[in-house]
């Protein structure tokens, strides 16, 4: 039996029409979308399948939309014979994707996860409006030099996505200063990101504090599968760790490189990216090319799995 990890994408992976084929063709996937409508009290499926794109792109809608589509794809995978041939050793997700990982590991129910995501998105948007910020992706620049420049400019690291892709975050002025310093230091590629705030920075502390209070009353269960945490790239064992790590994740660097390296070092040879896009596959190819990454976005993706 193959030892695998289930991995889940984060904000930015959304696309109008995602999951429509799963909804139309697989009853277990349709049930997830229908449940999301009931929990949220509005038709998130209509926004996912039909747009408009501007609405789906907003933090308030894209976070529950990506999570719902990912969980529908997971339900379709679990309903297939392919799932009987694997042993899930870990789950992990990039930023928002960590909620998919938590739900898949049995820590949180689908309904409770969705309600938490709704609150998280609202708190983050609130913090972004109160403390306007920016983010930028830095491609192909030395990690240690980048950390030094960020410190000097007064901004922070949001994501260690891959050895050659690091995202910086903070007040617009500090990110712009860092970008200028990077260019002067010989960095060839800095890409400003189209986001509504300085996510994964200390500007999100107020969102984390509010979210912590909400999370405290959530019914967390002992996990069936270990979830590798964004905040340190290590597996979480207990609900108490989840209570500490999920709020911290909102303002801390996402340690995706360390997360992937940890799972690979523990014998995971295959990872299944569940949800929209193939962003994680591209990142993992750079982190550890020996890891096989499979995607589930469409019904035929499940049939094509080599398990």
C-alpha positions in Angstrom: 0.0 0.0 0.0 1.4 3.4 -1.1 2.2 5.9 1.7 0.9 9.3 0.5 0.2 12.8 1.7 -3.0 14.8 0.9 -2.1 18.5 0.2 -4.4 21.4 -0.3 -3.9 24.7 -2.2 -4.4 28.2 -0.8 -5.8 31.5 -1.8 -5.1 32.5 -5.4 -5.9 29.0 -6.8 -9.6 29.9 -7.4 -11.1 30.0 -10.9 -14.7 30.5 -12.0 -16.2 27.1 -12.9 -13.9 25.0 -10.7 -15.5 21.8 -9.5 -18.5 21.9 -11.9 -17.7 18.6 -13.4 -17.3 17.0 -10.0 -20.7 18.5 -9.0 -22.4 17.2 -12.2 -20.9 13.7 -12.2 -20.1 12.5 -8.7 -22.9 12.5 -6.0 -20.5 12.6 -3.0 -18.9 15.8 -4.4 -22.3 17.4 -5.1 -23.3 16.7 -1.5 -20.3 18.7 -0.3 -21.3 21.7 -2.5 -24.9 21.5 -1.3 -23.8 21.3 2.3 -21.7 24.5 1.8 -24.7 26.4 0.5 -26.7 25.3 3.6 -23.9 26.2 6.1 -23.2 29.6 4.5 -26.9 30.5 4.0 -26.3 31.5 0.4 -25.4 29.8 -2.9 -21.6 29.7 -2.9 -21.9 27.2 -5.7 -23.5 29.8 -8.0 -20.5 32.1 -7.3 -18.0 29.3 -7.8 -19.6 28.0 -11.1 -20.8 31.3 -12.6 -18.9 34.2 -10.9 -18.6 37.1 -11.4 -14.9 36.7 -11.2 -14.5 39.9 -9.0 -16.8 38.4 -6.4 -15.0 35.1 -6.4 -11.6 36.8 -6.1 -12.6 38.7 -2.9 -11.2 37.1 0.3 -14.7 36.7 1.8 -15.7 34.4 -1.0 -12.6 32.8 -2.4 -11.5 31.3 0.9 -14.8 29.3 1.5 -15.0 28.6 -2.3 -11.5 27.0 -2.5 -12.1 25.0 0.7 -15.5 23.7 -0.6 -14.1 22.7 -4.0 -11.2 20.9 -2.3 -13.4 19.0 0.0 -15.7 18.0 -2.9 -12.7 16.7 -4.8 -11.6 14.8 -1.6 -15.1 13.3 -1.2 -14.9 12.1 -4.9 -11.5 10.5 -4.3 -12.6 8.8 -1.1 -15.7 7.4 -2.9 -13.4 5.8 -5.5 -11.6 2.4 -5.5 -8.3 4.2 -5.8 -8.6 5.4 -2.2 -8.5 1.8 -1.0 -5.0 1.4 -2.4 -3.3 4.1 -0.4 -2.3 4.9 3.2 -2.6 8.6 4.1 0.4 9.4 6.4 0.0 13.2 6.5 -2.1 16.1 5.3 -0.8 19.6 4.7 -2.0 22.8 3.1 -0.6 26.1 1.9 -2.1 28.9 4.2 -5.9 28.6 3.7 -5.2 25.0 2.5 -4.3 24.0 6.1 -8.1 24.0 6.8 -8.6 21.4 4.1 -5.8 19.5 5.7 -7.4 19.8 9.2 -10.8 18.6 7.8 -9.3 15.7 5.9 -7.4 14.6 9.1 -10.6 14.6 11.1 -9.7 17.5 13.4 -12.6 19.6 12.3 -15.9 18.8 10.6 -16.7 20.3 7.2 -19.3 22.6 8.7 -17.1 23.8 11.5 -14.2 24.3 9.1 -16.4 26.4 6.8 -17.6 28.6 9.6 -14.1 29.2 10.9 -12.9 30.0 7.4 -15.7 32.5 7.1 -14.7 34.2 10.3 -11.0 34.1 9.4 -11.6 35.7 6.0 -13.7 38.5 7.6 -11.1 39.2 10.3 -8.3 39.3 7.7 -10.2 41.7 5.5 -10.9 43.9 8.5 -7.2 43.9 9.5 -6.2 44.6 5.9 -8.5 47.7 5.8 -7.2 49.0 9.1 -3.5 48.3 8.1 -3.2 48.6 4.3 -0.3 46.5 3.1 1.4 44.8 0.2 2.9 41.5 -0.8 5.5 40.6 -3.5 7.0 37.4 -4.8 10.8 37.3 -5.0 12.1 34.8 -7.5 15.6 33.3 -7.7 17.3 35.3 -4.9 19.4 34.0 -2.0 17.2 33.3 1.1 19.6 34.6 3.7 20.3 37.9 1.8 16.5 38.3 1.4 15.9 37.9 5.1 18.5 40.6 5.8 17.0 43.0 3.3 13.5 42.5 4.7 14.8 43.2 8.2 16.5 46.3 7.0 13.4 47.5 5.1 11.0 46.7 7.9 9.0 44.1 6.1 8.5 40.4 6.7 8.6 37.0 5.0 5.1 35.7 4.3 5.8 32.4 2.5 8.8 30.2 2.0 7.1 28.5 -1.1 10.1 27.0 -2.8 13.9 27.4 -2.7 13.7 30.0 -5.4 10.3 31.6 -4.5 9.8 33.6 -1.4 6.9 36.0 -0.7 7.5 39.2 1.3 4.8 41.1 3.1 4.2 44.3 5.2 3.2 48.0 4.9 3.3 49.2 1.3 6.2 51.5 2.1 8.4 48.7 3.6 7.6 46.3 0.8 8.4 48.9 -1.8 11.7 49.7 0.0 12.6 46.0 0.1 11.8 45.6 -3.6 14.1 48.6 -4.4 16.9 47.2 -2.3 16.5 43.7 -3.9 16.8 45.2 -7.4 19.9 47.1 -6.3 21.3 43.9 -4.9 20.9 42.1 -8.3 17.5 40.4 -7.9 16.1 39.9 -11.4 12.5 39.2 -10.6 10.2 40.8 -8.1 6.5 40.4 -8.7 3.9 42.6 -6.9 0.9 40.4 -5.9 -2.7 41.3 -6.4 -3.9 40.9 -2.9 -6.0 43.0 -0.5 -3.6 43.1 2.4 -0.3 42.1 4.0 -1.2 38.6 4.9 1.2 36.5 7.1 2.6 39.6 8.6 2.4 41.3 12.1 -0.3 43.6 10.5 -2.6 40.6 10.8 -2.2 40.3 14.6 -5.6 41.8 15.3 -7.2 39.2 13.0 -5.3 36.4 14.8 -6.4 37.6 18.2 -10.1 37.7 17.2 -9.8 34.3 15.4 -8.2 32.8 18.5 -11.3 33.5 20.6 -13.6 31.9 17.9 -11.4 28.9 17.6 -11.4 28.3 21.4 -15.0 27.2 21.2 -14.6 25.0 18.1 -15.1 21.3 18.7 -11.6 20.1 17.8 -11.1 16.3 17.7 -8.0 14.1 18.1 -6.6 13.8 14.6 -6.8 10.5 12.6 -3.9 11.6 10.4 -1.0 14.0 11.4 -1.3 17.5 9.9 2.0 19.2 9.1 1.7 22.8 10.4 2.5 25.9 8.3 4.1 27.7 11.2 7.0 25.2 11.7 6.8 22.5 9.1 6.2 19.8 11.7 3.4 17.4 12.4 0.8 18.4 15.0 -0.3 15.8 17.5 -3.0 17.3 19.7 -6.0 19.7 19.5 -4.0 22.0 21.9 -1.3 22.5 19.2 -4.0 23.3 16.7 -5.4 25.9 19.0 -2.0 27.6 19.2 -0.9 27.1 15.6 -4.0 28.1 13.5 -4.2 31.7 14.9 -0.4 32.1 14.7 -0.5 31.0 11.1 -2.4 34.2 10.2 0.6 36.4 11.0 3.5 34.0 10.7 5.6 32.8 7.7 4.3 29.8 5.9 7.0 27.1 6.1 6.0 25.2 3.0 9.5 24.2 2.0 10.2 22.6 5.4 6.7 21.0 5.4 7.4 19.2 2.1 10.9 18.2 3.1 9.6 16.7 6.4 7.0 14.5 4.7 9.5 13.4 2.0 12.1 12.6 4.6 9.6 10.4 6.4 9.0 8.2 3.4 6.2 10.0 1.5 6.8 9.3 -2.2 3.5 10.6 -3.5 1.5 13.7 -2.7 -2.1 14.3 -4.0 -2.9 18.0 -4.6 -6.7 18.2 -4.0 -8.5 21.3 -5.3 -8.1 23.9 -7.9 -4.9 24.6 -9.8 -1.5 23.0 -9.9 0.5 25.5 -7.9 1.7 23.1 -5.3 2.9 20.6 -7.9 5.1 23.3 -9.4 6.5 24.3 -6.0 7.2 20.7 -4.9 9.0 20.0 -8.2 11.5 22.7 -7.0 11.6 21.5 -3.4 12.1 17.8 -4.0 11.9 16.5 -7.6 11.8 12.9 -6.4 8.3 13.4 -5.0 5.4 12.4 -7.4 2.6 14.9 -7.2 -0.9 14.1 -8.6 -3.8 16.5 -9.0 -7.5 16.0 -8.4 -9.6 18.7 -10.0 -11.8 16.7 -12.4 -13.4 13.2 -12.3 -11.0 11.9 -14.8 -8.0 12.9 -12.6 -9.1 10.3 -10.1 -9.3 7.6 -12.8 -5.8 8.6 -13.9 -4.2 8.1 -10.5 -1.5 5.4 -10.6 -2.5 3.7 -7.4 
